[in-house]
Amino acid sequence: MQKRNIKLDVNGLILVNKPRGISSNQALTAIKKKFHPRKAGHTGTLDPLATGLLPICLGQATKFSSYLLDEQKTYQATIQLGYTSSTGDAEGEITPISPNSNLSKDDIYQVLEDFKGEISQLPPMYSALKHNGKPLYKYAREGIEIERKSRNVSIYGLSVLKWDNDELTLDICCSKGTYIRTLAADIGDKLETGAYIRTLHRTSIGKLEIKDAISLDELDKIAEEERYGLLKPMDSILFRFDAIYLNKPQVKNLKNGIILEIENLKKAYYRLYDDNMDFIGLGYCYEDGCLKVRRLLNTCE
C-alpha cells in the first residue's frame, strides 16, 4: 500500500543555503519533503550554478512571499577575465580574448565606479524572462535571438574582495531585476578583457542573511521534530514595514473587509498585530488615514 502523503499546518520561513548544481525548484522539493507543508514556495530564484541564500515560505507565509522580491540583494561573484561566455557563466561556449596586459588595480576601480548607481542593462538571452510566454533561454538553445528592451537597475555597492591576475571577486549589492552575468560581461567589455561569471553566491536579501541559513545536508542531520524550531516567523518577511497593534473590534472589522480610520498614519504598508501581539497580516494605509487589509491570516479571529 502506498504511503499517504500527509500535509501539515506548517507556517513560517526557512532560509536555505542552496548548493551548487541544483535548481531552486529542486531545493524547494527537498524542503517540502522535510516539512510536509500544505503549501510552499521559494522567493528569489537562483540558477543551478549559483549558491547561497534561498528563502522558502511555508504555509500561510506564502501569502507574503512577493514582498521579498522587491528587496535589495547582495552577492559575492568571482569573475573570470580574459574570456567571454555565450551564457555569461561557466556553462556556455567559452571564447578567449586577447588580455589587456596593462590592466591595473586603478583601472578596475575606475571601471567599477562607472557601474555604481542606476545603470541600464540588456537582459541576457539565457534568462527566465519570457517572450510570448516562453523563457528566453529556450529560444537561445534553439539558436534564436529575440529582441529585448534595456531596463534600468540600481547597483548600490560594488567593491573588490580579491584580484588575482585573471580572476576578480566582487561584492555586489543591487536592486531586484539585476542580472549579475550581464554586469560581469559589461565590466569585462569596459576593461577590454571580456568576462564571465565563474561562481556566484548570494549572501543577503534585505535583512535576511546567509549566516542564518542552513544547508540541505545539515537539515538532514536534525531530528524531524526539531526542524520546525528552525522556522522564522511569517512577519520576518515584512521586516521593512512598521507595525500596528489593533484591538479586538478593529481586528474583527478588518476580517469583515471594513476599512479602519486611524489617525497619524502615513501612506505605507504596515504589519498588523492583535491585542495579544500576534501577527495577523499586512495592511496598507492611504493618504486619508484609511487602513485596508492586503493579506490576512486564515486563523485571525
Legacy VTK file of the C-alpha trace (Angstrom):
# vtk DataFile Version 3.0
C-alpha trace
ASCII
DATASET POLYDATA
POINTS 301 float
0.000 0.000 0.000
1.283 3.437 -0.945
2.186 5.660 1.998
-0.227 8.526 2.410
1.269 11.952 1.802
0.157 13.832 4.911
0.209 17.639 4.768
0.821 19.580 7.975
-0.272 23.034 9.104
3.258 24.456 8.967
3.705 28.220 8.660
6.976 30.128 8.529
10.155 30.918 6.664
13.181 28.653 6.254
16.443 30.135 4.962
18.270 27.605 2.798
21.915 27.778 1.777
21.406 26.343 -1.703
24.262 24.216 -3.000
25.739 24.371 -6.474
24.241 22.057 -9.065
20.567 22.004 -8.145
17.760 24.329 -9.184
15.713 26.443 -6.805
12.735 24.180 -7.501
14.764 21.115 -6.545
15.709 22.808 -3.263
12.036 23.613 -2.714
11.059 19.982 -3.329
13.638 18.842 -0.771
12.252 21.256 1.839
8.678 20.131 1.178
9.707 16.533 1.870
11.271 17.575 5.167
8.436 19.782 6.485
5.306 18.461 4.668
3.586 21.884 4.422
0.199 22.363 2.792
1.778 24.996 0.580
5.328 26.179 -0.143
7.237 28.461 -2.483
10.699 29.989 -2.867
11.493 33.647 -3.409
14.356 34.967 -5.475
15.332 32.173 -7.860
18.993 31.111 -8.006
20.495 29.460 -11.088
21.759 25.870 -10.604
25.372 27.132 -10.779
24.704 29.760 -8.101
24.819 29.094 -4.362
23.659 30.858 -1.252
20.585 32.338 0.344
17.247 30.979 -0.850
14.253 31.895 1.367
11.465 29.322 1.241
7.993 30.186 2.541
5.818 27.501 4.095
2.051 27.514 4.611
0.470 30.925 5.061
3.874 32.607 4.766
3.453 32.168 1.000
0.850 34.964 1.151
3.673 37.425 1.828
6.483 35.955 -0.302
6.085 38.526 -3.089
7.167 41.318 -0.729
10.671 39.828 -0.563
11.097 40.186 -4.320
11.474 43.970 -4.058
14.315 43.800 -1.514
17.890 44.600 -2.461
20.219 41.619 -2.779
23.901 41.076 -2.087
26.181 38.663 -3.947
29.797 37.580 -3.994
30.751 36.947 -7.596
34.005 35.554 -8.953
34.545 36.826 -12.483
36.884 35.213 -14.994
38.688 37.872 -17.028
40.198 37.260 -20.435
37.258 35.279 -21.837
33.629 35.630 -22.845
30.850 33.068 -22.479
27.779 32.551 -24.654
25.678 32.148 -21.488
27.569 34.579 -19.270
28.730 31.758 -16.993
30.971 28.684 -16.986
28.372 26.510 -18.741
28.482 28.433 -22.008
30.783 28.369 -25.000
33.994 29.993 -23.769
35.946 32.264 -26.125
39.405 33.626 -25.212
40.012 37.347 -25.599
43.404 38.970 -26.038
44.270 40.050 -22.479
44.777 43.660 -21.522
48.367 43.367 -20.298
48.351 46.931 -18.976
45.382 46.343 -16.683
45.976 47.832 -13.233
44.067 47.947 -9.973
43.323 51.610 -10.621
41.779 50.645 -13.976
39.499 48.154 -12.230
38.413 50.584 -9.544
37.706 53.290 -12.109
35.593 50.985 -14.259
33.628 49.752 -11.246
32.761 53.354 -10.375
31.039 53.627 -13.760
28.653 50.820 -12.781
27.542 52.227 -9.445
24.115 53.845 -9.145
21.380 53.458 -11.736
22.527 51.654 -14.868
20.900 50.253 -17.991
21.047 46.516 -18.666
20.028 44.433 -21.640
18.510 41.175 -20.297
20.564 38.187 -21.484
19.128 35.597 -23.825
19.989 32.934 -21.269
17.437 34.121 -18.731
13.982 33.154 -17.484
12.484 36.363 -18.874
9.576 35.376 -21.095
8.699 36.277 -24.682
5.230 35.185 -25.824
5.006 33.001 -22.729
8.267 31.185 -23.442
11.514 31.734 -21.450
14.289 33.407 -23.406
16.761 30.630 -22.607
14.628 28.189 -24.609
14.893 30.429 -27.672
18.649 30.741 -27.058
19.043 26.950 -27.006
17.319 26.866 -30.402
19.731 29.467 -31.745
17.030 32.151 -31.936
17.844 35.718 -30.889
14.897 37.709 -29.516
14.937 41.493 -29.487
14.949 42.746 -25.884
14.491 46.139 -24.307
17.057 47.526 -21.899
15.914 48.113 -18.346
17.221 50.266 -15.521
18.557 48.637 -12.360
20.481 50.018 -9.395
23.899 48.994 -8.101
24.091 50.196 -4.500
27.522 48.785 -3.758
30.327 47.324 -5.865
33.667 46.544 -4.257
36.709 44.341 -4.885
37.214 41.451 -2.476
40.105 39.896 -4.395
42.003 40.364 -7.648
44.398 37.678 -8.829
45.501 38.335 -12.416
42.598 36.879 -14.416
40.153 36.417 -11.520
38.189 39.233 -9.930
35.954 38.627 -6.898
33.381 41.315 -6.223
30.871 42.118 -3.502
27.715 43.374 -5.233
24.666 44.978 -3.647
21.899 45.560 -6.191
18.214 46.079 -6.821
15.761 43.418 -7.925
15.954 42.512 -11.595
19.735 42.895 -11.804
21.449 40.308 -13.998
24.848 39.618 -12.439
26.019 37.753 -15.556
25.230 40.822 -17.639
27.001 43.049 -15.123
30.115 40.848 -15.321
30.087 40.848 -19.135
29.650 44.629 -19.243
32.538 45.112 -16.797
34.671 42.846 -18.994
33.787 44.900 -22.062
34.734 48.104 -20.267
38.050 46.614 -19.133
38.635 45.331 -22.688
39.317 41.860 -21.309
35.987 40.092 -21.631
34.496 38.406 -18.550
32.061 35.782 -17.365
30.772 34.525 -14.001
32.691 31.560 -12.566
30.939 31.435 -9.189
28.013 33.315 -7.720
26.996 33.234 -4.052
24.039 35.210 -2.649
24.706 36.479 0.854
21.628 38.547 1.699
18.129 39.636 0.717
17.206 42.768 2.613
17.833 41.945 6.286
17.866 38.187 5.705
21.444 36.910 5.750
23.295 33.777 4.717
24.691 33.319 8.248
21.174 32.385 9.367
20.667 29.860 6.548
21.051 26.098 6.750
22.216 23.663 4.098
20.106 20.720 2.994
22.785 18.346 4.285
22.764 19.997 7.713
18.988 19.840 7.784
19.128 16.068 7.172
21.118 15.644 10.386
18.451 17.345 12.518
15.654 15.262 14.004
12.326 15.864 12.295
10.611 17.132 15.442
13.414 19.680 15.944
13.381 21.048 12.391
10.296 23.150 12.996
12.238 25.184 15.544
14.390 26.460 12.670
11.465 28.256 11.054
11.436 32.034 11.210
8.065 33.692 11.903
5.978 34.841 8.949
6.338 38.521 9.805
10.126 38.298 9.320
9.382 38.559 5.607
7.894 42.025 6.180
10.779 43.488 8.205
10.822 46.813 6.366
7.251 47.727 7.315
6.241 49.380 10.597
3.883 47.598 12.993
0.339 48.493 14.090
-1.346 46.883 17.114
-5.124 46.586 16.899
-7.854 45.873 19.435
-10.427 43.091 19.046
-13.156 45.224 17.398
-10.633 46.575 14.877
-9.412 43.066 14.042
-12.989 41.875 13.593
-13.756 44.795 11.271
-10.688 44.118 9.154
-11.647 40.473 8.859
-15.067 41.566 7.611
-13.498 43.810 4.989
-14.214 47.094 6.780
-11.672 49.886 6.284
-10.320 51.347 9.533
-9.745 55.041 10.088
-6.595 55.538 12.150
-5.109 58.949 12.855
-1.487 59.937 12.307
-0.644 57.134 9.910
1.475 57.915 6.877
0.783 56.365 3.481
2.539 52.988 3.663
2.268 49.252 4.268
2.024 48.055 7.871
2.459 44.774 9.704
-0.722 44.085 11.665
-0.916 42.576 15.164
-3.789 41.861 17.521
-4.016 42.811 21.204
-2.058 39.657 22.082
0.782 40.921 19.866
0.203 38.038 17.449
0.861 38.740 13.780
-2.378 38.699 11.770
-1.489 40.118 8.357
-0.499 43.073 6.216
-2.383 46.311 5.675
-2.000 49.455 3.612
-2.813 52.975 4.753
-3.920 55.552 2.219
-3.301 59.296 2.399
-6.611 59.887 4.162
-5.603 57.604 7.072
-7.743 54.683 5.929
-6.212 51.307 6.702
-7.220 48.451 4.426
-6.208 44.780 4.568
-3.909 43.450 1.854
-3.238 39.989 3.302
-4.871 38.410 6.366
-4.087 35.096 8.035
-6.796 32.458 7.952
-6.510 31.900 11.694
-7.396 35.520 12.527
-10.419 35.701 14.829
LINES 1 302
301 0 1 2 3 4 5 6 7 8 9 10 11 12 13 14 15 16 17 18 19 20 21 22 23 24 25 26 27 28 29 30 31 32 33 34 35 36 37 38 39 40 41 42 43 44 45 46 47 48 49 50 51 52 53 54 55 56 57 58 59 60 61 62 63 64 65 66 67 68 69 70 71 72 73 74 75 76 77 78 79 80 81 82 83 84 85 86 87 88 89 90 91 92 93 94 95 96 97 98 99 100 101 102 103 104 105 106 107 108 109 110 111 112 113 114 115 116 117 118 119 120 121 122 123 124 125 126 127 128 129 130 131 132 133 134 135 136 137 138 139 140 141 142 143 144 145 146 147 148 149 150 151 152 153 154 155 156 157 158 159 160 161 162 163 164 165 166 167 168 169 170 171 172 173 174 175 176 177 178 179 180 181 182 183 184 185 186 187 188 189 190 191 192 193 194 195 196 197 198 199 200 201 202 203 204 205 206 207 208 209 210 211 212 213 214 215 216 217 218 219 220 221 222 223 224 225 226 227 228 229 230 231 232 233 234 235 236 237 238 239 240 241 242 243 244 245 246 247 248 249 250 251 252 253 254 255 256 257 258 259 260 261 262 263 264 265 266 267 268 269 270 271 272 273 274 275 276 277 278 279 280 281 282 283 284 285 286 287 288 289 290 291 292 293 294 295 296 297 298 299 300
